[in-house]
Amino acid sequence: MKTIFYAPLILFVVGLSLLVSGCVPSSTGAGGAASMRANEEADKTMYRPVEYANAGKKGPTLIVLPGNIKSSSATFTQKVTPNNIADFAELELSNANFKVLERSDLGPLLSEIQLAVNMGDPTALQKFKKGKFNSTKWFVKFDILKAEEVAEAGSSFDGNAIGSIFGTVVGGVTGSVGHTAISSARTSENAAVWLVGLRYKVIDASTSEQVTTGYVEKKMETGGKAQGLLGMSGHATQLVTLDSVVQRLVQEAVAKIDHQK
């Protein structure tokens, strides 16, 4: 009788072990399963250059003004700042063959320029049209209007309850072994979705008029999965960083600006 009970139990335990072991790193360090999965996830966040349609055509000289982040999410504002966005914008606009003036060369005048633009005061802008600002006709500004987690879901499995039932029904050594094996099974999975939206504006440096504006939005998903059985465990995390999402939004915005070059 014991053999009859042990055979299916052994098959059950072996089956679960194989299922979980497929998700458990076989080794650590370079070349291991965990290393390969970590690198696959890291590759998703790497910089991806964009081929701009009109990059062969030289664009006008412009200044990128630090934008505003309208989101109240502490998670977002800890990761991304207006200067981060402006740095991404300068990089992409240069790749699109616009002549970008370095903000650090402007010194404290940059704050005055930004204030004048935000106030829509063309009179205050006139003094910036002298000297090295003479050829600067355009300001470009990128604002984050939305950055929020809009959906979250998760599921989990704990083998304790099923293990207890198995041990009670079967009893004896077989029930005890089955109870221990099944109770050790754990799985959990969670996912969250963010929406990040960016507005871009091209502003006439002489009149503070918005000559063009637009909005782009992207969805970002983060999540993780963990499994464990008989002392073995494994986990994987999917994560695209917020600054990577912002950079890709800037690339989309610059592509639209390049199209109007």
N, C-alpha and C positions, 0 to 999 in steps of 0.2 A: 504493500500500500504506500509506503514511504516513497518508493521509486516513482509511483504514479504522480504523487504530489510534487516531488523534486524536479521532474523533467520539465513541466510547463513553467515552473518558477525560474529554473535556470535559463530557459529560453527567454522568458520575460525580462530578467535582469540583464542578460547579454544584449538583448535587443535595445533596451533603454540605454545601456552603456555605449553601444555603437552610435546611437542617435545623438547622444550628448557629446561623445568624443569627437564627432565631426566638427563641432563648434569650439572645441577646446584646443588652445595652442599646443602644438607638438613640441615646440622648443621656444626659447627666447633668444633675443639678439638677432643679429643680421642673418637673413636667410630663413628664420623661423616663420611658422604660420602666423603668429601674432605680429611679427615685424612686417610681413607682406600685407596683412589686412590694414595695419596702421598706415603704411605707405600708400595704399590705395585710397584711403580716406584723405590723407594729406595732399595727394595729387589733385583732389577735387577743389582744394582751396588755393592752388598755385595760380600765379598771374597768367592770364590768357590774353596775349596781344590780339588786337583787332585790326583788320585791314580796312581803313577808311576809304570810301569810294572816291573822294576828291583829294586824297593826300598828295597827288601829283601837282595840284594847283595851290600856289602859295596863298595863304590867308592873311588877313590884316593883323596889325599889332593890337594886342589887348592886354588887359589886366584882370586877373581872377581875384574877385573879392571873397573873403571868407563869408560863407553863408550862415543861415540860422538853422538850428535843430529845434523843430517845433514839438518833437515827441517828449513826453514826460517820463518815459521809461528809463529808470536808473540803469538797467542792464545795458541799454543802448548807449546812453551818454557816457558811461564808464569806458566803453570800447571805442567810440567814434567821437571826434571833435570837429568843429568847423575847419580847423587847419588841416586835419587829415583829408577832408573832402576837397579842399582847395589844392592840396598837394597832388591828389589823384587827378584832379581836373587839369592842372598845369602839365602833368605828364601826358595825358591823353590828347590835349589840345596841341601840344608840341608834336606828338606822333601824327596828328592830322595836318601838320604843316601850317599851323598858326604861329605867329611870332608872339611869344609870351614874355612879358616883362617880369623880372624876378621881384617878388613882393618884398623880400628883405632889403632890396635897394631903395625902397620907398620910405623906409623908416616910419616915424610917427605920422607922416602924411597919409599913410594908408587908412588910419582910423578916421581922419578928417574926410577922406574921399568916401569911405563907406557911409559915414554919417550924412554927407551931402546927398549921396545916392538914395539912401533910405528916406530922407526928408523930401526928395524930389525937388531939390533947390538948384536950378541951373545957374543962378548967380554965383553960388558958392563953388561951383565947378569951374568957373572961368579961369581962376588962378592956376588950375592944374593943366591948362592948355599952353603953358609957357615952358621954355627950356626943353628938357628931355621928355616932357609930357606932350610936346607939340603934335607928335604923330599918333598919340593914343586916342583913338576915337571910340573904342568900345570897352565896356566893362562886362564881365560875365560873372554870374552869381548862381550858386547851387544851394538849394535849401532842402532839408529833409522835412517833409510835411507829415509823414506817417512812419512809425516804427513801433509795431505792437504785436504781441503774441495773440493770435486770433483763434487758435484751436489747439486742443491738447487731448490726447487719448492714451490709454494704457491698458494692459492686461497682465495677469500673473497666474501662476499655478503653484500650489503648495501640496506636496504629497502626503502630509501628515494625516489628513482625514481618511483618505483612501487606504493608507498603510494601516491605520488602526482598525478599519473595517476588515481588511484582509487578514490581519493577525487574529482578530476575534473569530471570524468565520472558520478559518483553516485550523488555527490552534497548533500547539506543539512546536517542534523545532522549525518545521516548514513555515508556520505562521509567523514565528519570531523573525526568521531570516527575511521573509517577504515584507514584514512590517518595517524592518530596518532599511531594506533596499528602496521600497516605494516611498517611505517617509523622507528619504534623502533627496528626492527629486524636487527641483525648484526651477521655475522659468519665470521670466518677467520681460516685458516689452513696453516701451513708451515712445511717444512721438509728439512733437510740438511743431506748429506752423506759425511762422512770422510773416507779416506783410510789411515791406519797406517801400515807401514812395518818395521820389525825389523830383523837385521842380527846378527847372533851369530858366534863367532869364538873361537875355542879351540887352544891354542898356546903352543908349547913346550917351557918350561922355559929355556932350555939349548941352543936351537938353534934359537929361535924366529920364527920357522917354524909353519905355520898354518896347524895343523894336520886334522882339520875338520872345515867346515863352512856351513852355511845354512841360509835360509831366510823364514820368515813367515809373513803373511799379514792378516789384519782383516779389516772389514768394520764396521763403527759405524754410527748409525743414530740418529739424534736429531730432535725434532719437537715439535710443540704445536698446540692446537686447542682452540678456544674461541667462545662462543655463547652468545647472549643477546636478550631479548625481554621483552617489557613492564617493564623495570627497573630491571628485573632479569638477572643475568649473571653467567657464569661458564667458567672455563678454565682448561686445563690439559696439562702437559708438559712431553714429553718423553725424557729422557736424560741418556745416559751412559757416565760417565766421562772419560776423556782422560787417566787419570792414571789407571782406571779400565781396559781399553782396552790394555794399555801397560803391565799391570800385566798378563793378559790372553795371550798376545803374548809371554811373558817370560815363562809362563807355557808350551806353545807349544814347545818353543825352548828347554827348559830343558827336556821335554819328549823325544825329538829327541836325545839329548846328553845322556840321561839315557839309551836309546835303544842301544847306542854304547858303553856302559860301559864295 
